[in-house]
């Protein structure tokens, strides 16, 4: 999904760097594609809604897509008991592909395939099998974390090596619990190039990029880190049908905004390959997880609200920023719909949070305010003349009756010639309203050893890692579509 970032410079960096943040929702340079089948039903502005002077407020609505498959949609997968990943049949270096006969689902047995499945973990009745989890130290059943520990390492392919993909590729190469076996690249100039060169890794891996999908599937990978800008249903179906578990940052949380036919294709592919589809990122993604966790401290949850609040001036893509409304006249016909469509994955994240807190949504709506610039702004890669949009403030909202229970949105500005509806927080603002109210702000900051020019690379890491780190949990999950609400907590790896 389009990556989301609020990077602030640490103490000692120029003040301008602390103010100008790079929105990882727009951290890619590849052309944007429309979602297939995206539709909307116009809704009249909410009664009593207000907007600051000089601000245009627009509102639209569309039907909430259920996140639960009906029994008629579920497909029963083969019940063949616990499936164990077989050991390699030949030796080789970490990055040398091995002809492995491997099951896609390592632990547990599946029942029905769908979005929501019974949570919990399969017990093993004390049986000792290769790669099976050990009981926890206090006795009793295995812990969720032990169920995600596998030996030998998981065989992983990396799909695309752009701003996000190369960060994922770098992490896969460095993880002892993963074995990089293949890399897919769109560009002909990357085909045949060693993964180390594409990822900035110091030593060659022996794995080179290819655009031959059949060759990658022949490697029998356990998982694919899928990092293009938008999901390609044909690609996903090929991977899932072949038994490859997919972890995606490509505008996917639940798949709820895909066409019914495309979503059924994904579920059917998961059933055929006993594979799992998962999507995450920074925002939407990890920010929503933080909101759901904070709600666990509340006796009553009235609303979870996630806001990306940043200056997007450092994201140098005029086409993307124009599609999000910037530099256009606030009264431009269809501008609100363009922004809704481009940010539609936020609605999926809102639906996931509603599901996690037990709220059955009646509808989803979208509202946005455009605030014009008070003076001319020259950003180098684009101009924002006075009177055109320099602030975009909007939310995808989920409703139960007349109550707004989940909201996922953005407070974006470009330049300093604008006063947005709310002050920019230079981060992701996580709020839970209820008993009690909870609030935190996530700032993505450079470590002491950060050596890259600028901070845009932090956005790539921030977006890629919630997906890459989820690979073991997704491989261990039952077939179907899963979300962050279904998996054990996704964590990073200790640098020890």
CORGI-V493600 format. One record per backbone hydrogen bond with DSSP energy under -0.5 kcal/mol. NH is the residue of the N-H (numbers start at 1). CO is the residue of the C=O. Records with the same first field share a line. If there is no record, write none. Layout:
NH: CO  CO
This chain:
4: 24
8: 6  444
13: 10
17: 14
18: 14
19: 15
20: 16
21: 19  311
23: 21
24: 22
26: 23
27: 24
38: 35
41: 61
42: 40
43: 59
49: 46
55: 52
56: 370
57: 55
58: 368
60: 366
61: 41
62: 364
66: 64
73: 70
74: 70
75: 113
77: 111
80: 78
83: 108
84: 82
86: 101
89: 99
96: 93
97: 95
100: 98
102: 100
106: 104  475
111: 112
113: 75
114: 112  479
117: 115
127: 124
129: 127
132: 129
136: 141
139: 136
147: 143
148: 144  145
149: 146
150: 148
154: 177
156: 154  179
157: 223
158: 182
159: 225
160: 158  184
166: 162
167: 164
168: 164
169: 165
170: 166
171: 167
172: 168
173: 169
174: 170
175: 171  172
178: 175
179: 154
180: 178
181: 156  179
182: 156
183: 208
184: 158
185: 210
190: 187
191: 187
192: 209
193: 190
195: 207
197: 194
198: 194
199: 195
200: 196
201: 196
208: 206
209: 193
210: 183
213: 211
216: 212
217: 213
218: 214
219: 216
220: 217
222: 155
223: 155
224: 245
225: 157
226: 224  247
227: 159  225
231: 250
233: 231
236: 232
237: 233
238: 234
239: 235
240: 236
241: 237
242: 238
243: 240
244: 239
245: 222  243
246: 276
247: 224
248: 246  278
249: 226
250: 226
251: 249
258: 255
263: 259
264: 260
265: 261
266: 262
267: 263
268: 264
269: 265
270: 266
271: 267
272: 268
273: 269
274: 270
275: 270
277: 480
278: 246
279: 253  482
280: 248
286: 281
287: 282
288: 285
289: 285
290: 286
291: 287
292: 288
293: 289
294: 290
295: 291
296: 292  293
297: 294
298: 295
299: 435
300: 435
302: 300  433
303: 433
304: 405
305: 303  431
306: 407
307: 429
308: 409
309: 307  427
310: 308  411
312: 310  413
314: 21
315: 312
316: 314
317: 315
321: 317
322: 318
323: 319
324: 320
325: 322
326: 321
327: 389
328: 325
330: 387
332: 329
335: 332
338: 334
339: 335
340: 336
341: 337
342: 338
343: 339
344: 341
346: 343
347: 344
348: 344
349: 345
350: 346
351: 347
352: 348
353: 349
354: 350
355: 351
356: 352
357: 353
358: 355
359: 354
360: 358
361: 359
362: 399
363: 399
364: 62
365: 397
366: 60
367: 395
368: 58
369: 393
370: 56
371: 369  391
372: 54
373: 388
374: 417
375: 417
377: 384
379: 377  382
381: 379
384: 377
387: 373
388: 385
389: 328
390: 371
391: 371
392: 412
393: 369
394: 410
395: 367
396: 408
397: 365  395
398: 406
399: 363
400: 403
401: 399
403: 400
404: 402
405: 398  403
406: 398
407: 304
408: 396
409: 306
410: 394
411: 308
412: 392
413: 310
414: 390
420: 418
426: 309
427: 309
428: 442
429: 307  427
430: 428  440
431: 305  429
432: 438
433: 303
435: 300
438: 432
440: 430
442: 428
443: 441
444: 6
445: 443
446: 8
450: 447
458: 455
459: 455  456
460: 456
461: 457
462: 458
463: 459
464: 460
465: 461
466: 462
467: 464
468: 464
469: 465
470: 467
471: 468
474: 470
475: 471
476: 472
477: 473  474
480: 275
481: 114
482: 277  480
486: 483
487: 483
491: 489
496: 494
